[in-house]
Structure formats: C-alpha cells, structure tokens
Amino acid sequence: MAQMGATASSLTQLPDNCYDPYMKYVCSTAFPRVIPVAGEANVFKVWFSCLSTCQNAVTQCSEFFTAFDKKSLIPQCDAVVPESATYSPPGIAYGPDGSCNQVQALGGSGNRGIGNLTASCPAPFVSDPMTGPGGKTANEKYCMHGCCLPCPAQYHLYRKGYLETGFKITNGIRALSMVLGFLLMMTYLCLDDKRSHPSALILFFSIGIFLFSVVIIFPLVNTRAMQCVDEINPSTQANSLKCAIQGAMLIFASVATCAWCTALIMNLHFHTVWNSAWFAKKYWLLHFLCWGFATGVTAVVLAKGEVKWEYATLCLVSQDKASQLFFYPLAIMIFPAFLVHCATFIHIARISVMSSEDSETQSRSTLSAGAAAVISHRRHVMMAIRIQWRAALMAICAIVSVMLYWLFYFIQLKKINPSELASHIAKFVGCIKVGNAHDYCADELSPYLPPFGMMIAAESVVSSIGTVIFIVFFKPALVREWGDKFASIGYWIRGGGKRRKDQDQFFVI
C-alpha cells in the first residue's frame, strides 16, 4: 500500500463512510490468511482479499480519493491483488466470498484528526494554514485534509453570487424597516396624544421594532467583517466584539418586541371582551416584565457564549442552542398570546353576528335592562375594533413573522450545519476536481441545502416587520399632526411663546 501512497497517518484521516470498508480491504490484502492443506505436510493455501470487499471499498471511497487527488489509492478490483506477485502462482485475483480472506469490521469512526492529504485545494477551497489550537487545523468544522471552506462558508455552496445578492436585498429591506420603524417610534414619542394609554403600548412596541431593525447598520458598513473574523473562521462573541454587541442587541430586541406585542394582545382582549383598562395603571409592571425578560434572556445567552454568526449577515444564537435559549422563551409569550388573540376575535365575530341579527332601530326605552346592556356591550366591541384594529393587525403580523422564521429555522436551516454537510461537501469537491463548473457542482449539492428562494423569503419576512408595521399604522392624520407639531415648534423658535406670555401678563394686569 505504501507504493500507492497510503501511509498509516493518512489512512486515519478517512471519513466515516470510507474508513471501515477501506481498512477491511487494506488488512485483508496486506495480511492474507494462511490455511494448512489437510493431509499434506508444510503445504498451505493463501487466501487474499475478497472481490466484494474490494468493490465495497471502491463504492465508499472513490469519490473521496478523487476529490483529494488520491486516485492511486482507489482499489483496482479487476486487476490482481497487490503484493500477490511474491506468491505462487504470481498475480492472484480477488477471490469470491467463501474462499477469500474475510475480516471483521474494525469499528471506530473517521475524522480522527486532520491530515493533509492534498497538495493543493480546488477553488473555492483554500489551504488550511494549520494555525488552530494545538496546531491541528484552523477550524475543525470547516477544514478537512488540508483544505478549508472560506468564510462565509454557505456562500460558496450555492451558485456564484446568489447568496451575496440575496442577502444584500434582505439587508436593504431591513434598512428600510429601520428608517420607517424610526419614524413610527418618533411619531408615538413626540406627538402629545400618543404617549398615553393605549397608544403608549404601541410606542414601546415600536421601540422594540426599531432596535430589531437598527442592527442592520453593522453588516451594512462591512458585511464580511460582521460574518467572519478571518479568512476561515466565522465570528463569535469570543473572537469578535462587534458580533457580541450586535447579537446581544438582536436577541434583546427580538424578545422585547414579542413581549410588548403580547402586552398589546392582552390589552386588546381585556378592553374588548371584559371592558377593562387594567393595563392603564400597570405600566410599571409591563416595563419590569417586558424589558426585564428581554434582558434576562440576553444575559443567559451571553453567559453561555452562544452568540455567533451562522446564517445570513447577522450574529444570533447558535443553532445548537437556539431552541432552548431563544425560541422557547419566545414561544412562552407568542403561543399563549396567539390563543388569546383567537379567543378575542371569536368573541368579536360572535358579537358581530348577534348585532346584525338585532334591530338597531328599536328605542332603548322599550328594551329591558338586560337587553340594553347586551346592546351596549356590542357597541363597545364594535367601537374597540374601529379604534384598535391596527394594533390587532400589527400583533398578527409580528406573530406570523416569528412563527414562519421559527419553522424555517427548525426544518431547513439545520441543513447548513457543517456536520450534516460533511459527506456532501466531499462530493462537491470531487465534482469540482474533475473539471466541472462551480455552478454545476452547486446544483448537484442543492438537494442537501436549504432552498435558496425559501432562505431569502424567510429572511425577508423578518426583515420587513418594520415596514409592515409602518404601513399598518400610517394614516393621513399623522401627517397633519406632524405638520401642526412643526408649526408649533417654528412658532416657539420665532419667539411666539414669549409674545404670548407678554400678552397674558398684560391682560392679567
């Protein structure tokens, strides 16, 4: 085997699916079985490797050896057994099952270390600088056998420029959401009648939306610097302060937005169904719960060191811990709020049907006290819908966005995990090695990756929340209110306030 280029160290670097079949082939060939011939002294039969063992090694390992330019290690099952020329008769063929040297599986697994089986790496792969911990590899997840997939790794597994262009579009969508979210936040912060209950709930919700969108500033300045700390390694909170800050902001804003969305839903339910303004005097409790819960979740994620870049252009919770540390806390709020929202609208629908069945032309004087109370409640419900339908629609948009992104995260995004893709990437390298174009090989790999369109759609949904919420709440009256606000400010800047004060003093005198 040494004549073909195999060494003990290189054989230990085989991937899992190749290691056992190839080692069975090597052992059964290098150490033939010697069997005494019955009834004849000092006469022995020598059994070499089985044809089925050789063929299994070819099936499991040929793509790997081709990918890393080691075709000489692929067994030639139609030739004679290597090293058999020293026996008589010389040049022995592989034997059929039952009359050959069959060995048992060795067990264990491949990838027992990182070797350097390649002298050169095909594009887009780059050579492993071997500067990682202990000098083994730059990154155990993205490097194998002397070659590394450059960061951002996922960009190189799709057609050239696809993800880069797609995420530039989603970055633009989130940037627009940032601007519109800022306008909505300032509207409810600056206009006098927007800071009282229940508009104050929308104010705090819009603050969460703005914080959720404003993190796009980080990748807009330098996208790759946000994703990667060097040519190979992705950003984490441990190696990139920017990733830690941006990730913490995104986690905090996501949880806070969902918390205030839940508060909006509960307020709508209390006001519509129970005719209660319980939240009006409980803002101290809402601040403690909403901002406090968001702070707690963010602190736990940071304490566990789980903020890192793995997808799109922003750092978030690692895929391995995303459910426990991020999505489950969101689910604690979102799913009960969704059920309450459904109950609210069932109540609204029931009241609407009852209202259409009754004659509104009857005089209240002819009704009993109970009937009058029922009609009064119906009118209250319809008035609540006219006043708060925007808040209801906003809550629905937020819930749908979170649920769709969560489903995508669970069902599709795990496919880009390096451990899931290891065997498929070897085929991708082999495809490129034989001279195929990058886009052709990316198409061959695409069944094992999240669909490009679905990936961009999922990112677009969460990136557009600010824009959707702004559209829901925009109305011409806001423009007139801002006009009055600016006119008032201009009046005070021109000294109108002082003149009014002097006039008041004159009349007082």
Disulfide bonds with the S-S distance in Angstrom:
Cys18-Cys61 1.99
Cys50-Cys100 1.80
Cys54-Cys77 2.00
Cys121-Cys147 2.00
Cys143-Cys148 1.94
Cys151-Cys228 1.99
Cys243-Cys315 2.09
Cys431-Cys441 2.17
